Amino acid sequence: SRVTTYLFYAPHVVTLLDGQRFFDVGVRAEVEVIRNSFLYVGYRQMQAELDNQVKLNVDKGAFVGMQIKF
């Protein structure tokens, strides 16, 4: 089992149209239930900041899932 965190940031130069910045922040915990199969749970927040200083929450909340590696 393991816990991971991540942060992605896109500055104005690579943000499209009226965007100034883009953030994607999250944390995820996973456990291997059988060989090469993982259950995970986490939380993420994606936010865009626009030219007019508006901060837009693109996605925010918990998630669960299963990953199978071949």
FENPE-V980043 format. One record per residue. N is the residue number from 0. PHI is phi in degrees with one decimal (* if undefined). PSI is psi in whole degrees, -180 to 180 (999 if undefined). NEAR is the number of other C-alpha atoms within 10 Angstrom. Layout:
n->N phi->PHI psi->PSI near->NEAR
n->N phi->PHI psi->PSI near->NEAR
This chain:
n->0 phi->* psi->155 near->10
n->1 phi->-158.0 psi->161 near->9
n->2 phi->-122.7 psi->132 near->12
n->3 phi->-127.7 psi->152 near->10
n->4 phi->-126.6 psi->157 near->12
n->5 phi->-151.0 psi->158 near->10
n->6 phi->-146.2 psi->122 near->12
n->7 phi->-114.9 psi->138 near->10
n->8 phi->-136.0 psi->132 near->15
n->9 phi->-121.2 psi->117 near->15
n->10 phi->-76.5 psi->175 near->13
n->11 phi->-53.2 psi->-39 near->16
n->12 phi->-62.1 psi->-25 near->9
n->13 phi->-115.2 psi->9 near->12
n->14 phi->-96.7 psi->133 near->16
n->15 phi->-77.8 psi->156 near->13
n->16 phi->50.3 psi->-120 near->9
n->17 phi->-87.0 psi->11 near->12
n->18 phi->-80.9 psi->142 near->20
n->19 phi->-101.7 psi->-42 near->20
n->20 phi->-150.5 psi->161 near->19
n->21 phi->-142.7 psi->133 near->21
n->22 phi->-123.6 psi->143 near->16
n->23 phi->-137.2 psi->113 near->17
n->24 phi->-124.5 psi->139 near->15
n->25 phi->-163.7 psi->169 near->17
n->26 phi->-137.9 psi->145 near->15
n->27 phi->-145.8 psi->134 near->17
n->28 phi->-115.7 psi->136 near->16
n->29 phi->-138.3 psi->155 near->19
n->30 phi->-139.4 psi->139 near->14
n->31 phi->-83.4 psi->116 near->15
n->32 phi->-89.2 psi->-39 near->11
n->33 phi->-141.1 psi->170 near->9
n->34 phi->-51.4 psi->124 near->8
n->35 phi->64.8 psi->18 near->10
n->36 phi->-125.3 psi->126 near->14
n->37 phi->-125.8 psi->136 near->17
n->38 phi->-99.4 psi->140 near->16
n->39 phi->-140.0 psi->156 near->17
n->40 phi->-141.4 psi->146 near->15
n->41 phi->-166.1 psi->-175 near->17
n->42 phi->-141.8 psi->139 near->15
n->43 phi->-140.6 psi->155 near->17
n->44 phi->-138.9 psi->125 near->16
n->45 phi->-115.5 psi->130 near->18
n->46 phi->-137.9 psi->137 near->17
n->47 phi->-114.7 psi->139 near->21
n->48 phi->-110.8 psi->126 near->19
n->49 phi->-96.7 psi->170 near->18
n->50 phi->-56.6 psi->-33 near->12
n->51 phi->-87.3 psi->22 near->9
n->52 phi->67.8 psi->14 near->10
n->53 phi->-80.5 psi->133 near->11
n->54 phi->-103.3 psi->120 near->15
n->55 phi->-110.9 psi->121 near->12
n->56 phi->-79.0 psi->110 near->12
n->57 phi->-77.4 psi->-43 near->12
n->58 phi->-154.8 psi->141 near->12
n->59 phi->-157.0 psi->121 near->14
n->60 phi->153.8 psi->-178 near->10
n->61 phi->-86.0 psi->159 near->13
n->62 phi->-146.9 psi->156 near->11
n->63 phi->-137.5 psi->156 near->12
n->64 phi->-174.9 psi->-179 near->10
n->65 phi->-134.8 psi->139 near->13
n->66 phi->-123.6 psi->130 near->12
n->67 phi->-118.7 psi->124 near->11
n->68 phi->-102.1 psi->133 near->7
n->69 phi->-104.9 psi->999 near->5
